Amino acid sequence: MKTILTGRVWKYGDNVDTDVIIPARYLSTSVPSELAPHCMEDIDASFAKGVQKGDVVVGGSNFGCGSSREHAPLAFAGAGISCIIAASYARIFFRNAINVGLPILECPDAVGEIGKGDTVEVDLEKGTVTDKTRGRTWTARPFPPFLRDLIDSGGLAPWVRRQLESPGQGIFPGFSGVKS
């Protein structure tokens, strides 16, 4: 995965819940490309039609609140969103995003100043958010190397699979598996 992401901003307010990110009526699948056409449709009907690969979502406080469905970050990933920047996240959404390999940053100062349609550049390694349109840069707390590796792997399941396929490594170094 690239450590520097650049995209156009889709901006939303506080308390955007998982029911508006992906409405319950579409939860019969967990395939990102099938969720994507319905992502944000109850809060922004233009999103699914206008989003482009690499775009960035900016949200206010408590982003991703509501249910614990992992479908919400999957829908964003399927829509091509490269990163989400918010003032704060509901903890379960935060964890689900990491588990599916979707980069997210908390950066309240940036959220207040970035505008819809602006172009932002996010450096995941440094934790910087630069609004190229307005010429401003903010610093968020970057992920530690372990979480960057997990996100780079495409999420928790691919990371575990990679660990298990590494001879002599595995999740627990020195443990090569269960012997019968």
N, C-alpha and C positions, 0 to 999 in steps of 0.2 A: 504494500500500500504506500501511496505517496505520503510524505510527511507535510507537504505544503499543498493546501487545497484552495482553489479559487472558484468563487461562484456568485451568482446573483441571489439577493436576499428576498425571502418570503417572510414577512414579519407578522407576528401575532402577539396577543396580550397575555395577561395573567390567567392561570387556572385552565389552560387548554387541556381538556381531559381526553382519555383514550377513546371515549365514545364519539368524540368529534374527529379524532385523528383517523380512526377506522370504525365506522358504525357497526354495531353488533349484527346487523342483518347480513354482513359479509364475512362472518367468522366461520363459515363452513370450509374455508381453505386457510392454509398457512403459507401458501406459495406467494412470495413477494410480488411477482409480476401480475398475479391475479388480484392482489389487494391494492396495488398501485392506482388503478383507475378510480378507486373509491376513496383514496386518501384525502382527508380534509373536506370532503364534499358537503358536509353539513355545516361547515363554518366558512368555507371559501370554495364556491363552485368552480372558480377559475383555476384552482391549483392543479388538479390532475391534467387538465388540458394544456396548461402553460408551463408546468415545471420542466426543466431540462436537466440532463445528467450533469452533476457537479454543483447544482444549486444548493443553497444553504438556508436552513430555517432558523429564524431568530424568534425566541419566545420570552415571555416575562417570567414571573415567579410561579413556582409550583407546576412547571410544565410537565405534562404526562400524568397528571393526577387521575384518580378514578380506579378502574379495575387493574388487575395485574396482568392483563393480556399482553403477551409478547408480540401479538399481531401489529401493535402500533409502531414500534421501531422497524418491524419487517416491512410495513407498508411504506414508510419513508425510504427505506433502502431500495425497495422495488421501484419507487418513483424516481430514483436517481439522486436523492439527497446525499451530499457528500459529508455533511456535518450539521449538527444542531448546536446553537449557542443560546443559552438561556440564563436568566438571572438566578434561577434555582430549579431543581427537578424534584418530582416525586421520587422517592428512593427506589421504588420498584421499577419505574420507567428507566431510571439511571442504570440500574443493574441489567435490565432487559436489553437496553441499547448496547451495552458492552457485550453481553452474551451473544448478540447477533452480529457483532462487529461494526456497529455504527458509531463513529466518533462523536462525542458530545463534550462541550466545555461549559463551565459556569463562569460567566463574566458579566456581572450586573452592570458595571459602568458602560460597557460596550452596548448592551441591550438598550439602554436609554438613549443612545445617540445614533445608532445605526438605523437607517431608513429603509423602507420597502423599496426594492429595486436597486439598492446600492450594490456595488461589487465589493466583496470582502475576500481577504486572503487570510487563511488560518494556518499557522505553523504549529502542528501538533507536538513536535518535539520541544519547541521553546515555550509553547502555550501562549503565543501571541495572536491577536486578532487585529487585522488592519483593515479599516474601511478605506478602500482605494478611491472611492468616490469623494469622500470628505477629507481624506488625508490625515486620519487619526489612527493611533495604535493603542491597544490596551493589552494588559497581561492577565491571563487566566492561569490557574494552577494547572500545569501540564500533568499528564498521566505518568506514573512511574513506568520504568522500562517493562515490567511484567505485564501491566495492562496494555501498553502499546503493542507488545508482542501478541497478546491475546486478540486485540482488535485487528492487527496486521494479518493474523491467521484467518480472519473472517468470522471470528466469534469463538465462543467456548467449545462447541462441539468439534469444529475443525482443529482447534488448538490441542484438545485432548487426543484426537485421532493422530495428529502429528507427533505428539509426545509418545504415544503408544507404539508408533511405527519406527521410532528411533531406537536402533539396537543398543542395549545397555543404558539407555537414558530413561525412557518412560517418564511417568509423572513423578515417580520416586526413584532417583538415581540409584543404581545397584539392584533394583528389583526388576527382574525380567519377566514376571508374570506368575500366574498360579500354576503349580505343577499338580498333575493328577496322579 
